[in-house]
Amino acid sequence: MRVFVTGASGWIGSAVVDELMTADHEVVGFARSEKSAESLVAKGAGVLRGDLDDLDSLRRGATDADAVVHMANKHDWGNPAESDRAERAAVETLAKALAGTDRPFVVAAAISGLVEGRSAVESDVSPAVGPDSNRGGSENLALDYADQGVRTIISRFAPSVHGTGDWGFVNFLVAAARKQGVSGYIGDGSTTWSAVHRSDAARLIRLGLEKAPAGTRLHATAEEAVTTKAIAEAIGRYLGIPAVSIAPENAGAHFGFVGGFFARTMTASSEITRAALSWTPTGPTLVEDIEAGAYATA
């Protein structure tokens, strides 16, 4: 298939490009910068220049493709409303371009905020509905098009998609530990995160693109529940500093913006996903990656 990938030079997106090309799919990556374009060309992928606000280019990329993988997001932590607006507009543009074609449309989503008090499962419907909701309600918006001739597949990612070079949440936790001289966890550290290695997440995207029916929700979680204390202790062992409890009221000062996420349990089961696509994660665990130096440059 000819696959149009947004966020193609990002942390997960670049691994998805590699996975697709290894499986003999043709990839056209959406590139905002010259540097991103050059990285795609070096891999042998095609390039379409533009950004998430360039709806005409998004439409053209989807129209010319056999499948679309939407990984891009502004991730503007200082202006989440703008990120949500752009995400909804992009998803709507891509879905409309694919309507009536039965082509696959894989949309990245998060497991955070789905449920409280238990791990999310694939049948859980996202509570985010409408433009003023989290991520602009893009998950439900994309699924609406499953009844309009789009093979919509939602891929919900663990809060930690880890590996060497990860610049996500754990990277910020390691940076905070270096700065503070201690590796912190909040309260008793009993809150938990799901985790998945980047290579396993990329393989799941490919399998979903190739096999999943319209309306499928996939969970990219290899480890269902890693305690935040275990994460902090692994960081401490790697850096050679103590792991200590941080009072909840001091989390913002200690961790920065990531403290709000570290205080929350964000977990999901992937049992249904594994059975549906014969997906078996094989990458290292989050603790193994931390201890092996995956965050050495944080």
Residue pairs with C-beta under 8 A, 6 or more apart in sequence:
1 25
1 26
1 65
1 66
1 67
1 209
2 25
2 26
2 27
2 28
2 64
2 65
2 66
2 67
3 20
3 25
3 26
3 27
3 28
3 65
3 66
3 67
3 68
3 69
3 209
4 28
4 30
4 48
4 61
4 62
4 64
4 65
4 67
4 68
4 69
5 13
5 16
5 17
5 20
5 27
5 28
5 29
5 30
5 68
5 69
5 71
6 13
6 30
6 52
6 58
6 61
6 68
6 69
6 70
6 71
6 72
6 90
6 94
7 13
7 30
7 70
7 71
7 72
7 73
7 108
8 14
8 16
8 17
8 27
8 29
8 30
8 31
8 36
8 40
8 45
8 71
9 29
9 31
9 35
9 36
9 39
9 40
10 71
10 72
11 161
11 165
11 166
11 167
11 168
11 198
12 71
12 108
12 157
12 161
12 198
12 201
12 202
12 205
13 29
13 69
13 71
13 72
14 39
15 163
15 198
15 199
15 201
15 202
16 69
16 71
16 202
16 205
16 206
17 27
17 29
17 40
17 43
17 45
18 43
18 202
19 199
19 202
19 203
19 205
19 206
20 27
20 69
20 206
20 209
21 27
21 43
21 44
21 45
23 206
23 210
25 206
26 46
27 40
27 45
27 46
28 45
28 46
28 47
28 48
28 61
28 64
28 65
29 36
29 37
29 40
29 45
29 46
29 47
29 48
30 48
30 49
30 50
30 57
30 58
30 61
30 72
31 37
31 40
31 47
31 48
31 49
31 50
32 49
32 50
32 51
37 47
37 49
40 46
40 47
41 47
48 57
48 60
48 61
49 57
50 57
50 58
50 61
52 58
52 72
52 73
52 74
52 86
52 87
52 89
52 90
53 86
53 89
55 89
55 90
55 93
58 90
58 93
58 94
58 97
59 93
59 94
59 96
59 97
61 68
62 68
62 93
62 94
62 97
62 98
63 97
65 103
66 103
67 103
67 104
67 105
67 106
67 209
68 94
68 98
68 103
68 104
68 105
68 106
69 106
69 205
69 209
70 90
70 91
70 94
70 105
70 106
70 107
70 108
71 108
72 90
73 83
73 86
73 87
73 108
73 135
74 82
74 83
74 86
74 87
75 83
76 82
76 83
77 257
83 135
84 131
84 132
84 133
84 134
84 135
84 136
85 131
85 136
86 136
87 135
87 136
87 138
88 131
88 135
88 136
88 137
88 138
88 141
89 136
90 138
91 107
91 136
91 138
91 141
91 142
92 141
94 105
95 105
95 141
95 142
95 144
95 145
95 148
95 150
95 152
96 145
98 105
98 145
98 149
98 150
99 145
99 148
99 149
99 150
100 148
100 149
101 149
101 150
102 149
102 150
102 151
102 214
103 150
103 151
104 151
104 153
104 208
104 209
104 212
105 142
105 145
105 150
105 151
105 152
105 153
106 153
106 154
106 155
106 205
106 208
106 209
107 138
107 139
107 142
107 152
107 153
107 154
107 155
108 155
108 157
109 126
109 135
109 138
109 139
109 154
109 155
109 156
109 157
110 135
110 156
110 157
110 159
111 120
111 156
111 157
111 158
111 159
111 194
111 219
111 221
111 266
111 267
111 268
112 159
112 261
112 264
112 266
113 126
113 127
113 128
113 134
114 120
114 124
114 126
114 127
114 156
114 268
115 124
119 194
119 224
119 225
119 267
119 268
119 269
120 156
120 219
120 267
120 268
120 269
121 219
121 268
121 269
121 271
121 272
122 216
122 217
122 218
122 219
122 269
122 270
122 272
122 273
123 217
123 272
124 217
125 140
126 137
126 139
126 140
127 133
128 134
128 135
128 136
128 137
128 138
128 139
128 140
129 137
129 140
130 137
131 137
139 154
142 150
142 152
142 154
143 152
143 154
143 215
145 152
146 152
146 214
146 215
150 214
151 212
151 213
151 214
152 214
152 215
152 216
153 208
153 209
153 212
153 214
153 216
153 217
153 218
154 216
154 217
154 218
155 204
155 205
155 208
155 218
155 220
156 217
156 218
156 219
156 220
156 268
157 196
157 201
157 220
158 193
158 194
158 195
158 196
158 201
158 220
158 221
158 222
158 223
158 266
158 268
159 168
159 169
159 193
159 194
159 195
159 261
159 266
160 166
160 168
160 169
160 170
160 193
160 194
160 195
160 196
160 226
160 231
160 286
161 168
161 195
161 196
161 197
161 198
161 201
161 220
162 168
162 170
162 195
162 196
162 197
162 198
162 286
162 289
162 290
162 294
163 197
163 198
163 199
163 283
163 289
163 294
164 289
164 293
164 294
165 294
165 297
166 198
166 289
166 294
166 295
169 258
169 261
169 262
170 231
170 235
170 286
170 290
170 295
171 295
171 298
172 255
172 256
172 257
172 258
172 298
173 183
173 231
173 232
173 235
173 255
173 258
173 262
174 235
174 238
174 239
174 290
174 295
174 298
175 298
176 184
176 254
176 255
176 256
176 258
177 183
177 184
177 232
177 235
177 236
177 239
177 241
178 239
178 298
180 254
181 241
182 236
182 241
182 242
182 243
182 244
183 232
183 233
183 235
183 236
183 239
183 241
183 242
183 243
183 244
184 232
184 243
184 244
184 245
184 246
184 251
184 254
184 255
185 228
185 229
185 231
185 232
185 233
185 243
185 244
185 245
185 246
185 262
186 228
186 245
186 246
186 247
186 248
186 251
186 259
186 262
186 263
187 245
187 246
187 247
187 248
187 263
188 229
188 245
189 227
189 228
189 229
189 230
189 232
189 245
190 227
190 228
190 229
191 227
191 228
191 262
191 263
191 264
191 265
192 225
192 226
192 227
192 228
192 265
192 266
192 267
193 225
193 226
193 228
193 231
193 265
193 266
193 267
193 286
194 221
194 222
194 223
194 224
194 225
194 226
194 266
194 267
194 268
195 221
195 222
195 223
195 226
195 285
195 286
196 220
196 221
196 222
196 223
196 281
196 283
197 222
197 281
197 283
197 284
197 285
197 289
198 283
199 282
199 283
200 220
200 222
200 279
200 281
200 282
200 283
201 220
203 279
204 218
204 220
204 273
204 277
204 279
205 220
207 277
207 278
207 279
208 216
208 218
208 277
211 277
212 218
212 276
212 277
216 276
218 270
218 273
218 276
218 277
219 268
219 269
219 270
219 272
219 273
220 270
220 273
221 267
221 268
221 269
221 270
222 270
222 281
222 283
222 285
223 285
223 286
224 267
224 268
224 269
224 270
225 267
226 285
226 286
226 287
228 262
229 243
230 287
231 286
231 287
231 290
232 243
233 243
234 286
234 287
234 290
234 291
235 243
235 290
235 295
236 242
236 243
237 291
238 290
238 291
238 293
238 295
246 254
246 255
248 263
251 259
251 260
251 262
251 263
252 259
252 260
255 262
270 279
273 279
274 280
284 292
289 295
